[in-house]
């Protein structure tokens, strides 16, 4: 089993777990997005910790480890979580994204390889042979190397959808790649990928030394490329703010490790009770 196959198996298992026990993910997502009450970007970092712990607590046969920010910056790839499939003894990494519904960055392309590579191929790239050569190139290797697990949220409606982009389907469906020039509010050009129905799939944004992380890399749009996503949550799942969690955090920041130890014991008891009352398919 390759790491890509292991990731697909993981998503299948996660989908099955959520289908049988939607309350488990609803609780976790509610707690994660409550963190937006503390800071607009706080939920993204805590989502990595929360989903990693979700795997450890509720997904038998899998072990997860959150990759710290210092370690993350030293890594060659964009992983936030490393997971072990204990049945097959396979390790794989996940890049976790927490984005609003709409534009979604799949890869930062931190070495700025993609756009310069495509720009050498012209403004419009067509033909099965040319398209396959592009996807087989080292410059476009991110299509094969990244396992992205996006938590897409709609804050106004208080709902989340765990949507997984199908890189293989995107590669097999692309029939043309066309540049969209700068202008009309766009500062930099972008290469957009389309299928045989002229439906949008994804895009590669401009990326040289002057482009920041939001102006470069591989992107898609959760609204415009719906058919290239599968949902681990079976669509949108409602969440709610947990104001008690905010109070718990504030108290934890001014309490001692002795208090934390006592609170942790109580939290573990609560998690165990959730396991007992749920069908985890062990």
N, C-alpha and C positions, 0 to 999 in steps of 0.2 A: 504494500500500500504506500503510494507516494504521499507527500505532504498535502498536495492539492486534493487527492482522493480522501485523505483523512479529514480535511476541512469540509468537504462536501458531506461526508458521513456525519461529522459533528453537527452541521446545520440540519441534516435530516433528523438526528436524534433530538436536537434542541426544539425543532418544530413539533415533533411528536410529544415531547414533554409539555410544551406550552398548550398544545391542543387538549391534553388530558388534565392539566393543572394550570389554567389561566390565572388563577389567583396568585400563584407564586411570582410570575413575571410582573403582574400588575402591582404587587407590593413593592418589588424591587425598582420598577420604573418610577413609581410614585416617589419613592425615597430619593432616587437619582435626580429627578427633575425638580424636586423640592429645593435642591441645592442652588437653583437659579435665584431663589430668594436671598441667598447669601452673596452670590456674585454671578454675573452673566456668563462667565466661562468656567465657573467652579464645577458645574455638573459634568463637563467633559472629562476632566481629570478623575473625578470620583466615579464616573461611569466605568472607567477602566478597572478600578478597584472593585466596584459593585458587581459587575458582570463576571469578573474573575472569581469572586467569592460565590456567586450564584452557581457557577460551574462546579466548584468544589463541594458545595453543600447539597446540590440537588441532581447532579448528573453523574450517576455511577459509571464507572469505567473510564472516567476522565479526571485528570488533575490539571489545575491551572495555576499559573504564577504571573502576577503583574510585574511587568518590566519597569523598574524605576526610571525616572526622568534622566538621571545621570547616565544610567546604563543605556537608555534609549538613544541618547545623543551619540553614544559611541558605537551603536549598531550600524551595520551596513544597510539593513532593510528597515522598513517602517513598522515594526511590530510594537504593540502595546501590551499584548498578552501572549504568553507561550503556554501551549496545552499539550498534554501527553495523552494519547489514546493507549490506555493500559492493556487493552486486549491485544492490540497489534504492536505495542511498544514503538509507536511512531510519534515523534514530536513535530509540531507545526506551530506557526505563529499567526496571530490575528492583529490586524490594524483596526482598532475600534474608533468609529466616528459618531459624534453626536451633533447632528445638523438639523436645521429647520427644513421643512418641505420645500424642495427646489434644487438649486445648484449643490452638487455634492463632489468634493474632491476625493478621488480614488487613489491618487499618488501625487506627492509633492514634486517628483522628478528632480530631486535635490541636486543632481549633477547636470541638469539642464541638457539632456541628450535628445529628448523627443522632438521638440519643435525645430531645432536646427537640422535634424535628420530629415524631417518631412519637407522642410523648406528647400532642400536640395532636389526634391522629387518633382517640384513644380506646384502650381496653384490648384491643379485638379488631377487627382490620381484615380484611375479606373483600370479595370481588367483584373481577373482572378489571379493571374500569375504575379502581377505587380503588388496586389494587396497582400498576397501570402508572403512574398519576399519581405514586405514591410513588417508583418507580424512575426516573422522568423528572425528578424534582425536583433542584434544585441541591444540596439538603442531602444527598441520597443519591448524589451524583456519584462517590463513591469506588468504586462498583460498576463504573464505566467507566474510571477513571483509573489503577488500580493493577495492575501486573503482578507477581504474587507468585510467587517460586520458593522453596518451603519444603524444607529438608533435615530430614525427620522421622527421629528416631533413637530406637532402643530400646537403651539403654546396657547393660542386663542381658544381652541376647542379642547385643550387638555387631553391630547391623545398622542400615541406613539406607534410607529410601525417599524419593526426590525426588518429592513429590506436588504437583500443580498444581490449584488450585481453579478450577472452571469457573464464572466469574461469570455468563456468558451463560445457561448452563443453570440456574443458581440463580434468576436473574431470571424466566426463562420458566416455571419449575416452581413458583414460590411461589403458593399459593392462599390462605394466611392468615398473619397476623402477630399473635401473641398475647403480651400482657405476662405475665411471671412475677414476682409480687410478691416483695419482700424477705422474709426469714424462712427457717427451716430451714437455718441456716448461711450464707445469702446476705445480705450486707450491703446490697446495692443491687438494684433490680429490673432486669429485662432483657427486651427484646422478641425473641421467637423466631420464626423463619420456618419454615413447614412446607409440604410438597407435598401432592398429592391423596391420597397414601397415608398421610398423617399422619406421614411421616418427617421428621426434623429436617434442616434445611439449614444454617442459620447463625443468628447472633444479634447484636443491637446492645445493648451494655452501657451502663448508666447513665453519663452523662458531663457533670458540670458542674464548676465551679471546685474543688470539694472532692474530685473523683475523680482518682486517679492513672492512669497510662498503662495499668495492668493492669485497672483497673475500668471503662474506657471503650473505645469503638471497636467495630469490626466483628470478630467472632470466629466461628470454626466449631470443629468437633471432628473430628479425623482418624479417630476410631473410629466416631463416630455418623453421619457424613455421607460415608461411603466412596464412594457412587455419584456424588458431586459432585466427585470427584477423578480425575485421570488420573495415571499413574505414568510418569515419564520413565525410571525404572530398571527398568520391567517388574515391579515389586513390590520386596520387600525384597532388599537386597544386603549381604552380610556385609562387615565391616571388622575390622581388628585394630590394636592399639596398636603404634606404631613407637617403641620406646624409644630407638633410635639418634637419632631426630629431636630428642628432648628433650635428649640429650647435645650434639647439634650446636648447638642454640639456646644452651645454657649456655656453650659454648666461643665461639660467635659474639659473645656479649655482652661478652667480655673480650679479644677479638682486635681487630686493627687493620683498617683498610679494605684494606690490602694483602692480608691474609689472606682477607678477604671476597671480594676480586676474584679471587683464585686459586680459592676454593671455588665461586664463581659460574660460572667457566669449566667446572669439572668437572660442575656441575649441568646446565649447558646441553648438555654432551656427552651426559649421561644422557637428557635430554629428547629430543634428536635421535635417539638410539638407539631410544627408544620409538616415535617417529614412523616410523622406518624399518621397524620390525617390526610395525606396525599398519596396518589398512585404514581410512584416514581419508577415503576417498571423494573425494580431490582431483580 
